[in-house]
Amino acid sequence: MLLVSLLLTACIRQPAMAPLDYPTTRRGDTVDPLHGVDVADPYRWLEAPGSEETQAWISDQNTFTSQYFAGLTGREAIRERLASLWRYESYGTPYDAGERLFYTRRTPEQEQAALYVQDRPGAQARVLLDPNTFSEDNTVSLAGWTPSEDGQLLAYAISDGGSDWRTWRVLDVTTGEHLQDELRWMKFSGVRWAPDGSGLYYSRYPQPDSPLEQKLIDQRLYFHALGTPQDTDQLLYEDPAHPEWGFGTWSSEDGDVLLMSTWRSTEEANLLHRLDPANLGADPVPLFDDWSGAWRPVTTEATMLYLWTNKDAPNGRLVRRDLSDLSAPIEEVLPESDAVLQSVRRTGDVLFASYLRDAQTIVQRYALDGTLIGEVTLPGVGTVYGFRGKSDDTETYYTFTNFITPATIYRYTVETDDSELFRRPEVDFDPDDYIVEQVFYGSKDGTRIPMFIAHRKDVVADTNAPTLLYGYGGFNISIRPGFSVDNLVWMEMGGVYASANLRGGGEYGEAWHLAGTKTNKQNVFDDFIFAAEHLIDSGWTRPARLAIHGRSNGGLLVGATLTQRPDLFGAAIPSVGVLDMLRYHQFTIGRAWASDYGTVDDKDEFAALYAYSPVHNAHPAAYPATLVTTADRDDRVVPAHSYKFAAALQHAQIGPEPVLIRIDTRAGHGAGRSITQRVEERADMLTFLANELEMELPDRFSVDAEAAASH
């Protein structure tokens, strides 16, 4: 019996009784006087990633983490299961251009998805671009692509090592040969083809001195004529008076309407101007020239421009404006409703309106005048995206997913409202073995918050289930049901997966978003804390068996919650988090986040930031086991956030649980990672959780299975 017990208990760790002996981290004497408060910043020196001292610190921390992980059990079996599940054939939603169909596909043996083209319906698809050949280590990825209107040319972007910087190139689709064109120093900008395929509209920044850390300003809008060098591109617009503003373009199918959208942050507001494609040097004509709302072009019909907007409609609505008479009143096509209108797409003469109700997708069909045609019959309850098309298309494609359904693609016929299966991934698991439910709980102030809970059918609420709680809560981003191999393996291990839809997101419109921003940001942390308490009170788990995880803004969520309630959790994983809230705006694109966070320039916003900033609130306490994860080439949330937080938490830890940092190499904020990189990172995370939560794992992850896998 003892032998059987040991085999089934693959990941039980005996906890330490005293704080670990962490690598020495120098504490500097930097102090910033802010609104009458002297704010200490002892780890400011870690903001210099290339310095010898920082590099030595990174090496010491990685070595310490590796040595700690060497004492954990179960990793090989977990890694093998992650690797086997990730190796499935996957597809991206197809896109039509001319007589060609473009889509991505990753075969089981590939690290990155390749781009395919099908020359006509029923013809054999062929590989157009294979990013697996871009670099030996598979860390140079295909980061975007857009075909010309006739499908003859393709512009595509590459990212090196996960960086947000993009280099765009142009390919002849028929021959597969590259043109000489190359567009560099592009970030947070796509490209848009001129309707005749003669060139590309795009935005770029001046060449930076320090690409991975430098603050981004002075984005400018250009037109690139094919066959010419980038330094001769025509400058269409710049605004030296507002160097932090950025620009994008949109054009109608026929190219007669060319629009310039101006953004200044991540806020849901923009300016919209009309450009003259026949005279690109002419001054832009303002259509919406204040910051009172967001305006997203959808389509045109005759002289009417259709736009999604949240102006006077926090849940979104669809309007149209007569471009031949700008003095005419704006007409409402789809009024605001109690569901959140997330997007509108056109295929043929039908508008497909995608709504969110309690974090679940509903798609309605409307005529161009706003008359309801009916609701699209979807494969189930979950998340849907797609329905991209043109005014003369008769069919389109969409993708459906939820927690136990891998992204499955359907071909949709507009006239008959019929969905035909196009591609369904074959993943080695049985969805009937799992249960997904949605619950609602009250937050600190009584606000009703939704949360999804997913688990194996044989896992019951016995106050002892290892539970992983995930959240985000920011930037109007809605966290919707979606399939994840990592979460599936966690559930296979016997874990419960919970995902809370916190304020700050977009699940219930702009009002929900604003309720979790700036001086209201504490609402988000309260929502997360009360999600944890609901899981405990409803009998699922207990603090020692409860872990939290979040990425980016979700990393901030975990860091802030961890420092506020260290007693509530058994483990925490803040990934690529925004963790120094007093200096986040000093790096790369951080200043654009001020619409959500506020800055230290405002006294009240400073007080709110200082009250929850994880780096500044790592006070002496017995913290749960914590694994901070970041990447050395993250140029969105620079790794200094994670470096400083790990150092501060190690210094503040008075309990026996580990505070570790895992620093990935040749990786960025998350996009473009190879399958191997994903597997290795998630294997470490799940192994860490299994050991720190003292999980008893099924036979598949037992010691003998691990030994067999290693041979």
N, C-alpha and C positions, 0 to 999 in steps of 0.2 A: 504493500500500500504506500509506503514511503517513497519508493522509486516511482510509482505512478504519479504520486502527488508532485514530485520534483519535475517530471516530464511535462505535466500539464501546467505547471507554474513557471513559465519560462522567463518572466520578467520581474520577479520580485527582488527588490533592492533593500538591503538593510540600511536605514538612514543613519547619517553621521550624527554625532552628539554635540559637536562644536562647529563654529564657523570654519569654512575651508581656508587654507592658506593661499590666498589669491596672489597673482603676480603684483609686484609693487607698481603703483601708479602715482606719479608725482602730482601733488596738489599745488597749483600755482596760487598767486595772490591777487589775481585780476578781480577788480570790483567795479561795477557799473552803477553810478548814481542815477536812479530812475524815479522821478516824481517823489523825491524825498526819501527813497528807500535805497540803501546800499546793497546791491545784489551781487553776491559772490559768484564767480564763474571760475572755479579752480581748474577746470579741464579745458579751458579755451585753447590751449596748445594742441589739442587733438583735432582742431579744425584744419590743421595743416597736414593733409594726408601724405604729402611727399617728404616731409621732414624725417630725418633719421630717427628722432625720438618717437614719432608716431609709428613709423614702420617697425621699430623695435617693439613697441607696445602691441601692435597687431600680431607680430610673430609670437610674442610671449602668450597672448590671449588664445590664439589658435592652438598653440602647443598645449596649453592648460586644458582647453576644451577637448582636444583629441585624447589627452591622457585620461580625462574623466570618462569620456565615452568608451574608452578601452575597458573600463570596469563594468560596463552595462552589458546585459544579455539580451538576446532576441533580435539584434539588428539584422543579421543576415537573412533570417526567415522573413522578416518584415520587408526588407529590401527586395528579396526575390519575388514576393507577392506583388509589391508595387510595380516592379519591372514587368512581370508577366501580364498584369492587367493593363498597364499603359501601352503595351504592344498590340493595339488593335487598330484596324483600318478606320480612319476617320476622314470626314469630308467637311468642306465649308459650303455655305449657301451659294448656289450658282448665280451667275450674273450674265445677262445677255448683252452683247454689243454687236450691231450689224447682224450677220448670219452666224455668229460664233457664240459659244457658251464657254464661260471661264469659271473655274472653281479650283479650290485647293484640295489636295488629298495626301494623306500620310499613310504609307503602308507600314505593317508591323515592324519591319526591320529598320525603318528610317527614324532619324533624330528630329528632323524638321519636315513640315508639310511642303510638298512641291506644288507648283501651279500648273494646272492642266488647261488645255483648250480643245474644244470639240468644234470642228469646222462647220458642221451642219447637223441638224437633228438625226440621230441614228448613226452618224459617222463615228469612227474610232477616235477616242480621245488620245491626245499625245502630250507628253511633258513639254511645257514651255520654259519653265524655270525650275531648277532643282537647287535649293539653298544648301542641301547636303554636300554640294561640291564647292561652296563658297569659301570654306576654311577647313583645315584638317581637324580642328577640335569642335566643329559644329556650333561655334558661338557667333558666327556672322549669319544673320537671319534675314529673311524676306519680311520687311516691315510695312509693306503697303503696296498696292498695285491698282492701276486704273487704265482700262483700255480706251482708245479713242472711240468716238461715236460709231464709226463704221467697223470697228474691231480690227483694223489693219495694223495699228500700232499699240504698243503697251508701254506706259510709264510705270516704273517700279522703284521701290525704295529698299535700301539695305541698312541694317543697324549692326554696328561692330560691338560685340561684347555686351549687348543689352543696353547700350546708350540710347537716349532719346534723340540724339543727333541722327539725321537721315541724309543719305546721298541718293539722289534720284538719277536713274538712267532710262534710256529709251530703246525698245526692241522692236524689230520688224517681225510681226506675228507669223507671217507666211514663211519667211526664210529662217527665222530664229537668229538673225544677225543683229548685232548691236549697232546703233547709230553712234555718232561721235559725241552726242550730247551728254553732259553730266552737270547736275545741279547740286551744290554743296551748301553746308551750314544752314540746313533747314531743320526746324524744330517746331512742333505743334502747328504744322502746316502741311496740308496735302497739296496736290496739284489738280488743276482743272484744264481739260483740253479745250482749245478753240474748236468750235463745231466742225471746221473744215480740216482739222488735224494739223494745222500749220504751226502750232506752238502750244505753250503751256502757261497758264497763270499760276503764280506761286508766291509765297512769302519766305523771306530768309532774314537771318541776323548777320551783322558784320562778323568777320572771322574773329573768334575769341582768342585771348591769350592763354586762358586756362579753361578748356572746353568742359571739364567735369565739375567745376565749382563756380565759374564766373556768373555773376548776376546777368540775366538776360534783359537787354533793352534795345531799342532802335530797330525793331522789326520793320521791314519795308515790303511793299507789294510790287511785283515785277511781272513783265511778260517776256517769255523766252521764245524766240523764233527758232524752230528746228534748224540745225546745221550751223548755228553760230555759237561762239564761246560765251560762257556765262557772264564774263565781265563786260559784255556789250549789251546785256539785256536791258529792255526799256523799263525805267522806273515809272511806275504808275501812281504810287502814292506813298508819302511818308508824313509823319507829324512830329517834327522836332520839339514842339511844345508839349507833347505827351509821349515821351520816349518809352513808356511802359505799355502803351497800347499795341495791339496786334491786329492783323488783317487776314481775311479769307475771302474767297469768291464763290459765287453760284451763278449758273447760267441756265437758261431755258433749253429745251430740246433743240429748237431751231437756232439757238444762239442769238436771237434778237434782243433778249433781255440778259444783261450782265450786271450782277449786283456785287457790291463790296460790303462785307460785314466787318464791323470794328468791335473788338473786345478789349476789355481792360483788366479782367480778372476772371475767376471762375464763377462769378455771379451770373444769375439768369437774367441778363440784360445785355443788349448790344445796340449799336447804331447800324442803320442800313442806308446805303447810297446806291444810286444807279450810275453805272459807267456806260460809255458809248463804245461798243466794240469796233465801230467804224472809225472812231477818232479817240484813241486811247489817251491822247494828251489833253482832252477836254476835262474841265473840272467836274468832279462827281456831283450828281444831283441828289439832294437829301430826300429820302422817303420817310425815315424815322430818325430824327436827329437829337433825341434826348435819351437818358438812361432809365426811363420809366418802365421798361419791360423788355422782354426778349422777342425777337422776330425771326422766325426760321422759314425761309422760302420752301414751298412744297411743289408747286407746279404752276403753269400758266394755261389759260384757255382764252383765246382771242386776246383782248387787251387786259384781261383780269389776272392779277397776281394773287395766288393763294398763299397764305402764311399761317403757321402755328404761332400763337402768342400767349403769354401769360399776363399781358396788359389788362388790368381790370378783371382778371380771371386766374386766381392762384392755382386752379386745377387744369388750366389750359383750355383753349378754344381755337377754332379755325375761322379765319376771316379772309376777305379778299378785297383788293384795292384796284381801282381802274387806273392803269398807268397812262391812259390817254387823257385823263382829267384828274390831276392830283388834288383838285379842290373838291372833288366829289366825296361824300362820306364813305367811310369804311363799312363794308357789309359783313354781317355775321353769317357764316355758313353752318358751323357746328357750335352751338352755344356751350358754355361751361356746364358740367354736370357734377354729380356727387362722386363719380369715378375720375381718376386722373388721366387726362388725355396725354399720352407720352409721345406719340408720333402719328403722322399721317403720311401715307404713301399712295401714289396713283399708279394703277395699271389699267389700260384701256380707258373707259369713261367711268371707272369706279374708284372711289376714295376708300382706302383701307385705314380705318382709325383704330389704333392700338391703345386700349385703356388698361389701367391698373386698378384693380379692386382688391383690397386686402392683400396686396403684394402678388396677385395672380393676374395673368393676362387675359383680356377679352378683346376680340377683334370684331368690329362692326363694319358693314359695307354701306356706303352712301353714294347717291348720285352726286354729280358736280354741283347741283343746287342745294345739297344738304338733305335731300329726301332719304330716309332710312330704307335700305333694301333688305337688310337682314344681318344676322350674326353668323360669322364663319364658324362652322362646326369643327372644333379642334380635337386632336387625338386624346386629350385628357386635361387635367388641371395642372398648370405649370407656367412656363415662360415660353413666349413665342417671339421670334424676330424674323424679318424678311419682308416679303410683299413688294419688293423693289421692281419697278417696271417703267414702261413708257406708254404714251397715249395710244399707240397702235398695237400694243401687245394684247394677246388673248389669254396668256397664262403667265404665272409667276411662281416663285419658290418661297417657302418659309421653313424655318427650323423650329422644332419643338423639343423641350427638355424639362426635366424636373429632377428631384433628388435621386430617383431610381431609374431614370430614363436617359441614356446617353443621347447627345444631340442627334436628332433624327430629322431628315430632310424630306419635304413633301413638295410635289409639283401640283400647283393649284390652277384649275381651269376657271376663269372668271365667269363665263356665261352660265355654267352649270353648278357652280359652288361645290365642285368635286375636288377632293384631295387624293392624290395618288402617291404612294410611297416611292421616293426616289432613292434614298440611301438610308439604311439602318445599320449602325455599327454592331458588330458581334463582340460582346464583352463577356468574359467568363464569369458570370454570376446569374442568379435567378432573382429577378425583382420581386417575385411572389414571396420571397423569404423576408421581406422588409415591410415596415409600416411607417407611413408619414402622416403626421397629424399637425393641424394648426391650432394653437391655443392663444388665448388673450389674457393678459394680466395687467394689473394696475401699477403704474410707476409711483414714485414718491409723492407727486402732486395729484395722483388719481388718474392721470392720462392713460387711456387704454392702448396697450402696445401688443402687436401681434408677434408670435414666435412660432417657427416650425420646429418640430421634434421628429427625428428619424432614427430608427434602430431596427435591429433584427427582431423578428416576431417573438423569439424566445427570451428576449431581454425584458425584464419587468421592473416596475417602479418599486424597488425594495429598499430604498434609501442608500444603496450601495453601488449603483451602476456608475462606472467611470464615464464621465460626461464632459464633452468638449463644447463650450459655448463660443459662438462666433458672432462678431458684430462689426459694423462700420460707422454709420451715423454721421454722414457729412456730405457736403458738396452736391446736395440734391440727387445723390446717387441712390437708386433703389436696389436693395439686395433681394433678388428674386430666386425662386427655386431653380437649381441647376445641378447637373451631374458633375461629380468630381471623383476620380479614382482614389484620391487621398482620403476623402470622407468615406468612400465605400470600404476601404481597407480598415479604417478606424472602426466602422460598424462591424466588419467581419471579426475584428479583434474583441468584440463584445462591448464596444463603446456606444454611447448615445451621442448623437450629433444634434445640437440645437443652434438655430440661427434666428436672432432677434432683429426685428425691423424698427430700429431706434429713430427718434427724432434727429433732425439734421439731414436725413435722407429725403428721397422724393416720393416715398410710398403713398403719402396723402397730400401731395401737392406742395406749393411754395410756402404755405403757412406752416406745414409740418417741417419743412426745411429750415425756415427762419427761427423756429422754436428751438433749434439746436445750434445756433450760431452766435458768435461774439459773446456778449455778456450772458447769453442763454446757454452757453456750451455745457454748463454743468448738468443741464437736463439730460444730455446724451449719456453721461456717466451714471446718472441716477437710473436711467432706463436700463442700462446694462447691469448695474448692481441689483436692481429689482428683478431682472430676468434670472440672475443667479439665485436670488432668494426664492423666486417662484419654483425653480427646479428643485430646490431643497425642500421647500414647504409642501410641494405636491408629491414628495416621496421618491423622486428619481435618484437623488444622490445626496452626498454630504460634502462639506468643504474640502476634506482631505482627498476626495475623489473627483473634484470639479476643477477643470482647466479652462482657461480662456485664451483665445487667439484672435488676432486681427492684423491686417496689413495696411501700411501707409497711414492714412487717417485712422484706420482701425488699429494700427500699432500705437498711435497716440491714445486711443480708447483703452487699450490694454494697459499701457504705462500709467495713465491717470487713475484708472480703476484699481490697479495693483497697489499704487502708493496710498490711495485713500482707504482701501479695505484689504490689507494684506491677510487678514484673518479669514477671508471668505473663500480662498482658493487653495488648491493643492499644487497647482502649476500654472505658469503663464508663459506665453510665447508672443512677444511683440515683434512683428516682422517689418523691416524697412520703415520704421515708424517716424513720424514727426514728433520729436520728443523734447527739443529745446524750443519752447514757445515764445521766448523773448528774442530769439535771433533767427528764427526760421526764414524770415523775409530777406535775409542778407545773402541768400545763396540761390543760384540758378533761377528757377521760376517761382520760388517761394513767395515773392511779393504778390503774386496773383491770388494767393490764398487768403489775403487780408479780408476779403468779403465774407469769408466764413469765420475766421479766427479773430479779426481785429489785430491791432499792433500796439506796441509799447508807446507809440506816439500819443495815443489818447489815454488820459489818466484812468478812466473807468475800464477801458479795455485792458490796460496794463494790469490793473488790480485783478481782473478776471483771469488773465493769462498766468499771472504769477501764482494765483491760488491753486492752479491745477497742473502747471508745467511739470512733466515727470522728472526732468533733470533737476529742477529746483525744489522738488518735494520728496526726494528720496531721503527721508528722515530715518534715524535709527529705529529699526523694527525687525521683527522676525518675519522675513518675507518668504513666500512660497518658492519652490523651485522655479527658476526663471531662465529661459533660453532666449536671448536677444539674437535676432538674425538680420543680417544686412549683406550688402555686396559692394565690392571695392569700386565698381564702375557705375553705381547708382547716381545719375546726374539729375534726378528729379528730387528725391529726398536724400540729400547727401549723407554718406555713412557717418559723418561726424555726430549726427543726432544719436545714433546707436552707440558709438564709441563713448560719448559723454555719459549717456544714461547707464551703460554697463559699468563704467568706472564709478559713477555716483552710487549705484545700487550695491556694488561690491563693498564700497566703503561703509555704507549704511547697514549692511546685513549683520544682524546680531544673532540670527538663528542658524541652524545647521544645514539648511537647504542650499543647494548650489545656485549661484548666479553666474551664468556662462554667456559668452557671445560667440556666434558662428559667423565668420566673415567669408563669404563666397568670393571667388575670383573669376574674372572674365564673365561677369554677370552684372546686370543693372537692376532696375526697379522690379522686374519680373517678366516683361514681355521678351519673346525671342529666345527663351531658354531652351536648350536641347532636352530631350526626354531623359537622358542620363543625368543632367544637372537637376531636373525636377525630382527624379527618383532618389538621388543621393541626399538632397535637402530634406525631402519628406520622410525618408527613412530615418534620418537623424531626429526629426521632430517627433515622429511616432514612437521611436525607441525611447526617447527622453520621457514622453508622456507615460508610456507603458511602465517604465521603471519608477518614475517619481510618484505615480498614482498607485503603484504596487498592484498592477493588474494581473489577474489569472487568465492566461490566454488559451484559446482552443488548440487542439492537436496540431493544426496547420502551422502554428507559430511556436511549437514546443521546442525544447532543447534538441530532441532527436531529429526533428524536421530541419532545424537549423544546421545541425551537423551534416545531414544528408545533402542539404543545399550547398554547403561549402565544398562538397566533393563532386 
